[in-house]
Amino acid sequence: MPLSRRSFLVTGSLAAGALATVKPFAAKAAAPEDLQDWSVVRQQFDLDPNYAHLGLFYLTSHPRPVRAAIESYRKQLDANPFLTVERGMFEDNIPLRVTTAIGKYTGANAQDIALTQNTTTGLSLIYHGLPLKSGEEILTTNHDHYVHHEAIRLATERNGASWRKIPLWESWSNISADGIVDHIRREIRPNTRVVGVTWVHSQSGVRLPIRRIADMIADVNRDRANRVLLVVDGVHGVGVEDPRFTALGADAFSAGLHKWIFAPRGTGFVWAKPEVWATMRPLIPSFSTFELFNAWEEGHPPTTTPKAAWFTPGGFQSFEHQWAVPAAIDFHNAIGSERITQRIHALNQQMNVEVRKLPNVKIVYTPLDPQLNAGMVCFDMNGLNAQQTVNKLLEKKIIASTTPYAVPFARLAFGIMNTQQEVEATARALRSMA
Ligand SMILES: Cc1ncc(COP(=O)(O)O)c(C=O)c1O
């Protein structure tokens, strides 16, 4: 008799212990005290030592404990894919362990977290899931990533709502929290149902005052029957700023875990308030709750209100990657999230200050105010475009990036595996580029 997910759960058709069950992964990180030393932290990454890696926010290199966790699950999957997936998914419920680990790290309720493969999938699930209709609009900004705008465009093309982009400041030399909040407030119209913003702009390194934007929207909502929701692309804040993102006051929040969190490539999550999930419609069938499967078996639609688990895309996944997420969170906790925030800010602030001193730098887009920046520094050189700047740095074995926006800037991003010496070497390299 084939072993269905339900019969496996209900009848326990295999004798317990006949084959090894999926073990919770015990992180084999260096002892926590070792990770207080930044050079030991750096040694956890198999990065090519011939380069200064200033673009690791783009896609992570897996640190040692994450590689070990992936390898442990990969071996189990290769030895016995059927039993490993049946047990991991439907008996041990490892996805629940993953959402619990994310919840513990961020202060969010695990029940309000859906697992995704990246920020892009999460934004699409949110915008396609919200019950918008013709005549309503989504207000977003000129500063968000391509995938954010595309998620909105694709969703509104289906549901008939409209969308608008606005700038958050008039000039790069005059960016302020007050100005950003005012720019959004004056553009909210009676038919605006969603404001979609990005916590840290990968275009410029600007960090938005999300809490203040949320407070302003709460104020606007006082006089409205139809609440305006705040949707945040949080990918460049998670793993850099204070992890308790629910304190920012957003209604829905999407982030990849494969950038600053160093979780396996192809992992991410969406969080939303339970009352927001309850209004949403899933896009992709989920394997994360029997509620949906049971309703399907019984031949009717689900009878309860939607919740986060309904939104975790089902179908088989790179399970060894999804299940190894807690190892990355353990790694962050062993280093200490406050130390991580402090380190990333210190290195990028130092770079920001150094870049401003260079006579051949034309403009620095990232504000110097530590309340308005995070883990990157974006700028233009005199006489070189962004790609030429990045190419010249690469000749000197420094890996920078250009920002993938209509007008690209040169971008440097220092993470916890980088050093003050790399900041100084980068400043020297830029200075030498006539
Ligand atoms: C602001 C922002 N949002 C979303 C993304 C897409 O991230 P992901 O690969 O997790 O979908 C990026 C890419 O780096 C980004 O910079």
The ligand as an SDF file (V2000), in Angstrom:
LIG
                    3D

 16 16  0  0  0  0  0  0  0  0999 V2000
   15.6290   46.0260   -2.0620 C   0  0  0  0  0  0  0  0  0  0  0  0
   15.6090   44.6510   -2.6690 C   0  0  0  0  0  0  0  0  0  0  0  0
   14.4680   43.9510   -2.6480 N   0  0  0  0  0  0  0  0  0  0  0  0
   14.3920   42.7140   -3.1720 C   0  0  0  0  0  0  0  0  0  0  0  0
   15.4920   42.1130   -3.7420 C   0  0  0  0  0  0  0  0  0  0  0  0
   15.3680   40.7140   -4.2770 C   0  0  0  0  0  0  0  0  0  0  0  0
   15.7930   39.8420   -3.2670 O   0  0  0  0  0  0  0  0  0  0  0  0
   15.5860   38.2780   -3.3670 P   0  0  0  0  0  0  0  0  0  0  0  0
   16.7090   37.7250   -4.1630 O   0  0  0  0  0  0  0  0  0  0  0  0
   15.6240   37.8080   -1.9350 O   0  0  0  0  0  0  0  0  0  0  0  0
   14.2650   38.0340   -3.9900 O   0  0  0  0  0  0  0  0  0  0  0  0
   16.7030   42.8090   -3.7910 C   0  0  0  0  0  0  0  0  0  0  0  0
   17.8980   42.1840   -4.3850 C   0  0  0  0  0  0  0  0  0  0  0  0
   18.9970   42.3190   -3.9670 O   0  0  0  0  0  0  0  0  0  0  0  0
   16.7650   44.1090   -3.2360 C   0  0  0  0  0  0  0  0  0  0  0  0
   17.9040   44.8050   -3.2580 O   0  0  0  0  0  0  0  0  0  0  0  0
  1  2  1  0
  2  3  1  0
  2 15  2  0
  3  4  2  0
  4  5  1  0
  5  6  1  0
  5 12  2  0
  6  7  1  0
  7  8  1  0
  8  9  2  0
  8 10  1  0
  8 11  1  0
 12 13  1  0
 12 15  1  0
 13 14  2  0
 15 16  1  0
M  END
$$$$
